[in-house]
Amino acid sequence: MAFDFKKEYKQFYLPPQKPEIIDVPMMRFAAVRGQGDPNRDDGEYKQALAVLYAVCYTIKMSKLGDHRMDGYFDFVVPPLEGLWWQEDAIGVDYSRKEDFRWVSMIRLPDFVSEAEFQWAKEEAAQKKKMDCGRAELLSMEEGSCVQIMHLGSYDDEPESIQRMDAYAAAQGYRLDFSETRRHHEIYLSDPRKTAPDKLRTVIRHPVAKQEG
């Protein structure tokens, strides 16, 4: 049976609909960076997703070809994730989607080395006839975070974020955004197939203990 990150690590992918503090260890991702409104049909975001899925499924399906990855095991491709920010804002301002900067990413098993990732990029580019050069292998350790399961549309996320940030403050934590610690979302629903009020999204913010 294929390894399913969502089932094996429920604390990271299936939090409750009430805020909680969690420590997130080092993880490895296929990632593509970009900017702009994610809803634009001709925008960078849609192109980035195509590259991400092409590379990730090339890694997963390598078991069917001649290329063998050391330590390979079959896995369910994990859900899409995203880091979001704007240059002049703390957190994100949902009314200015055109100003978004983002890193779209999908978690990878630890057996994917830099060399294997480069192979997958080249293989995906050749088979899919697309430029996969923007994809990168990203290692990230988030550390202390507050997170929540948001149920509903993406535009309604601010209400959940307010609850989440208030909970963190009540527990003695402060928000700790930086160049390496961003507003983080994990998408558990396909918006093309799911009603907006049924969408499930993990929202995660970096925090640090209040001094004094």
Helices and strands as residue ranges (DSSP letters): H 5-8, H 10-13, E 20-35, H 44-60, G 61-64, E 80-85, G 97-99, E 101-108, H 114-128, E 136-151, G 154-156, H 157-170, E 173-175, E 183-187, G 196-198, E 200-209
